[in-house]
Amino acid sequence: MINRPLRWHRRLQLALAHRLSLPFHRFFSLFPAAEVGHTEAEITNLECRHSPLAGRRAVQISDLHLDRYHPRHDRVLDTIAGLRPDWIFVTGDLLTISRGLPHLFRFLAGLRAIAPVYLTLGNHDHYSGVPADQFSELADRHKLHLLVNQAMFVPTEGGELGIVGLDDPSLHRADLACIPPRTEGRFTVLLAHAPNVLDHLDHRHAVDLVLCGHSHGGQWRVPLVHPFWLPYGCNRRSGGHHHRNGHTLYINRGLGWSMLPIRLNCKPEIVVVDWR
């Protein structure tokens, strides 16, 4: 696991924050018309160079917080289908409350109809009351790949794609020992919910691209001002590219919301990774 345990006061803070958000999610999930700033997701394009994967494409989404199915979720599926990905990555905070499970897996089944889906868990998934083994059982039933400190390898002509899924770094559940050693011809994507994973990667970790979420991009943005609300585990990183110890991280602003169903100057985001 991440080499230091989560301190008790931080664990208490995270648990209380989740509990306080529950009444808001239960109430506003009943009223999709109350959502502001969620109508259209912005597409962000990333390019990676790796000849064995040239011409292949992945899509990353994050922070669904999908407690009730709304028409915008169908629009997201249509948008992703139009992008024609080879793989789909979902980096945690799948839902907030346990009764969202059927709505969540309706959406995930729609994703699986487009391309293979690889998932990780976030802090709200762990606090939702849904046991990790229930997530795993449902993922298996829907032919989804839930990676909890695990790696998978997808062979391609002349090489392979390595996909590593860490448990949530903001809860210090990530076990970096599951990252495989570097192998010729392999491009390794690391999926983790919280951006603080970047602070624990060093030269020993053979990772070519890290994809995260968790921040919601700040959710409420004021021009020229750093986001005034970021959850623990962001380490002041709100979105976009970040680099440390030779590793590249991209933080997705996510598709859902926390506390209030409002995104101010902070559009939802779908990330497209193209290999050249």
C-alpha positions in Angstrom: 0.0 0.0 0.0 1.0 3.7 -0.1 3.8 3.7 2.5 2.1 5.6 5.3 -1.4 4.9 6.8 -4.2 7.4 6.5 -4.3 9.3 9.8 -7.4 8.9 11.9 -8.4 12.5 11.8 -8.2 12.5 8.0 -10.2 9.3 7.8 -12.8 10.8 10.0 -12.9 14.0 7.9 -13.4 12.0 4.7 -16.2 9.9 6.2 -18.0 12.9 7.6 -17.7 14.7 4.3 -19.3 11.7 2.5 -22.1 11.5 5.2 -22.9 15.2 4.9 -23.2 15.0 1.1 -25.7 12.1 1.2 -28.9 14.2 1.8 -27.9 16.5 -1.1 -27.4 13.5 -3.5 -30.6 11.8 -2.5 -32.6 15.0 -2.9 -31.1 16.5 -6.1 -30.9 13.2 -7.9 -34.7 13.2 -8.0 -34.6 16.5 -10.0 -32.5 16.4 -13.1 -33.7 19.9 -14.0 -31.8 21.2 -11.0 -28.5 20.3 -12.7 -26.6 23.3 -14.0 -23.6 23.1 -16.3 -23.9 19.4 -17.2 -25.5 19.7 -20.6 -22.4 19.2 -22.8 -19.1 17.4 -22.0 -15.9 18.9 -23.4 -13.7 16.5 -25.3 -10.0 16.7 -24.5 -7.5 14.9 -26.8 -4.2 13.4 -25.6 -1.6 12.0 -28.0 0.9 9.3 -27.1 3.7 7.9 -29.2 4.0 4.1 -29.2 4.3 2.4 -32.6 2.7 -1.0 -31.6 -0.5 1.0 -30.5 -0.5 3.4 -33.5 -4.1 4.1 -34.6 -5.6 2.8 -31.4 -7.8 5.0 -29.2 -9.0 4.9 -25.5 -11.6 7.1 -23.8 -11.4 8.0 -20.1 -14.3 9.2 -18.0 -14.4 9.7 -14.2 -16.5 10.7 -11.2 -19.8 9.5 -12.5 -21.6 9.8 -9.1 -24.4 8.0 -10.9 -27.1 7.6 -8.3 -30.0 8.0 -10.8 -30.1 7.6 -14.5 -30.8 10.8 -16.4 -31.1 11.7 -20.1 -27.6 13.2 -20.1 -26.2 9.8 -19.5 -27.6 8.6 -22.8 -26.0 11.6 -24.4 -22.6 10.6 -22.9 -23.0 7.1 -24.3 -23.8 8.5 -27.8 -20.8 10.8 -27.6 -18.5 8.0 -26.6 -19.9 5.7 -29.3 -19.2 8.4 -31.9 -15.5 8.5 -30.7 -15.1 4.8 -31.6 -12.7 3.8 -28.8 -10.9 0.5 -28.6 -11.0 0.7 -24.8 -12.9 2.7 -22.1 -11.3 3.7 -18.7 -13.5 4.8 -15.8 -11.4 6.1 -12.9 -13.6 5.9 -9.8 -16.4 7.5 -7.8 -18.9 5.5 -9.8 -21.7 6.3 -7.4 -22.4 7.9 -4.0 -25.3 5.8 -2.5 -25.9 2.1 -2.7 -29.4 2.4 -4.3 -27.6 3.9 -7.4 -26.3 0.4 -8.3 -28.9 -0.5 -10.9 -28.6 2.9 -12.5 -24.8 2.7 -12.5 -24.7 -0.7 -14.1 -27.3 0.3 -16.7 -24.8 3.0 -17.8 -21.8 0.7 -17.6 -23.5 -1.9 -19.7 -24.1 0.8 -22.3 -20.3 1.5 -22.2 -19.5 -2.2 -22.6 -21.6 -2.4 -25.7 -19.2 0.1 -27.2 -15.8 -1.3 -26.1 -14.1 -3.2 -23.3 -14.4 -1.3 -20.0 -11.7 -1.0 -17.3 -12.8 0.4 -13.9 -11.2 1.5 -10.6 -12.8 2.5 -7.3 -12.9 5.9 -5.7 -13.4 7.2 -2.1 -17.2 7.5 -2.5 -17.4 4.0 -3.8 -15.9 2.7 -0.6 -18.1 4.9 1.6 -21.3 4.1 -0.4 -22.1 1.0 1.6 -21.5 -1.3 -1.4 -18.8 -3.9 -0.5 -15.9 -4.2 -2.9 -16.8 -7.8 -3.6 -20.3 -6.8 -4.7 -18.8 -4.4 -7.2 -16.5 -7.2 -8.4 -19.4 -9.6 -8.7 -21.5 -7.2 -10.7 -18.6 -6.2 -12.9 -18.0 -9.9 -13.7 -21.7 -10.4 -14.5 -21.6 -7.4 -16.9 -18.2 -8.4 -18.5 -16.4 -5.4 -17.1 -12.8 -5.4 -15.8 -12.7 -4.0 -12.3 -9.1 -3.6 -11.3 -8.4 -3.2 -7.6 -4.6 -3.1 -7.3 -4.4 -5.3 -10.4 -2.9 -5.2 -13.9 -4.1 -6.6 -17.2 -2.4 -6.9 -20.5 -3.9 -6.5 -23.9 -1.8 -7.9 -26.8 -1.4 -5.9 -29.9 0.6 -6.4 -33.1 4.2 -6.0 -32.1 3.6 -5.2 -28.4 0.9 -4.8 -25.7 -1.1 -2.4 -23.7 -0.7 -2.7 -19.9 -3.6 -1.4 -17.8 -3.0 -1.0 -14.1 -5.9 -0.2 -11.8 -5.1 1.0 -8.3 -7.5 1.2 -5.4 -8.2 4.7 -4.2 -5.0 6.7 -3.4 -6.8 9.3 -1.4 -7.7 6.6 1.2 -4.2 5.3 1.0 -5.5 2.0 -0.5 -3.3 2.0 -3.6 -0.7 -0.8 -3.7 2.1 0.3 -6.1 3.6 -3.2 -6.0 1.0 -4.3 -8.6 2.7 -2.1 -11.3 4.6 -4.5 -13.6 8.2 -4.1 -14.6 9.1 -2.4 -17.9 8.9 -4.7 -20.9 9.9 -3.9 -24.5 6.9 -3.1 -26.6 4.6 -2.5 -23.7 2.8 0.9 -23.0 1.5 1.0 -19.5 -1.5 3.1 -18.5 -2.1 3.6 -14.7 -5.7 4.2 -13.7 -6.2 5.7 -10.2 -8.9 7.8 -8.7 -7.0 10.5 -6.9 -4.1 12.6 -8.2 -1.9 12.2 -5.1 -0.8 8.9 -6.7 1.7 11.0 -8.7 3.6 11.9 -5.4 4.2 8.2 -4.7 5.6 7.2 -8.2 9.3 7.2 -8.8 11.8 6.0 -11.4 11.2 2.4 -10.4 7.6 2.5 -11.6 7.3 1.6 -15.3 4.3 3.8 -16.1 3.9 5.7 -19.3 0.6 7.6 -18.6 -1.4 8.1 -15.4 -5.1 8.9 -15.7 -7.1 10.2 -12.6 -10.1 12.2 -11.6 -11.4 13.1 -8.1 -11.0 16.9 -8.3 -14.1 17.6 -10.5 -11.9 20.4 -11.8 -12.9 22.3 -8.7 -16.5 22.2 -9.9 -17.0 25.9 -9.1 -14.5 28.0 -10.9 -13.8 31.7 -10.7 -11.7 33.2 -13.5 -8.0 33.8 -12.6 -8.6 32.2 -9.1 -7.3 28.8 -8.1 -10.2 26.5 -7.2 -11.2 27.1 -3.7 -12.7 23.6 -3.2 -10.6 20.5 -3.8 -11.0 17.2 -2.0 -8.2 15.6 0.0 -5.9 13.7 -2.3 -5.6 16.3 -5.0 -2.6 18.1 -3.5 -3.7 21.3 -5.2 -4.0 19.7 -8.6 -7.3 20.5 -10.1 -7.1 19.3 -13.7 -5.0 18.9 -16.8 -1.4 17.8 -17.2 1.1 17.3 -14.4 4.6 15.9 -14.4 6.8 14.5 -11.6 9.8 12.1 -11.5 9.5 11.5 -15.2 5.8 10.5 -15.0 2.9 12.3 -16.8 -0.5 12.6 -15.1 -3.7 13.8 -16.6 -6.6 14.8 -14.3 -10.1 14.5 -15.8 -12.7 16.9 -14.5 -15.3 14.1 -14.4 -19.0 13.9 -15.4 -20.8 14.1 -12.1 -21.1 16.5 -9.1 -20.7 16.6 -5.4 -22.9 18.3 -2.7 -24.7 20.6 -5.2 -25.6 19.7 -8.9 -23.9 22.8 -10.2 -20.8 23.2 -12.3 -19.7 26.8 -12.7 -17.2 27.6 -15.5 -16.2 23.9 -15.3 -17.6 21.7 -18.0 -17.8 17.9 -17.6 -14.9 16.2 -19.5 -14.3 13.2 -21.7 -10.7 12.4 -22.4 -9.6 10.8 -25.6 -6.2 9.1 -25.8 -4.8 8.5 -29.3 -1.7 6.6 -30.0 0.6 7.6 -33.0 
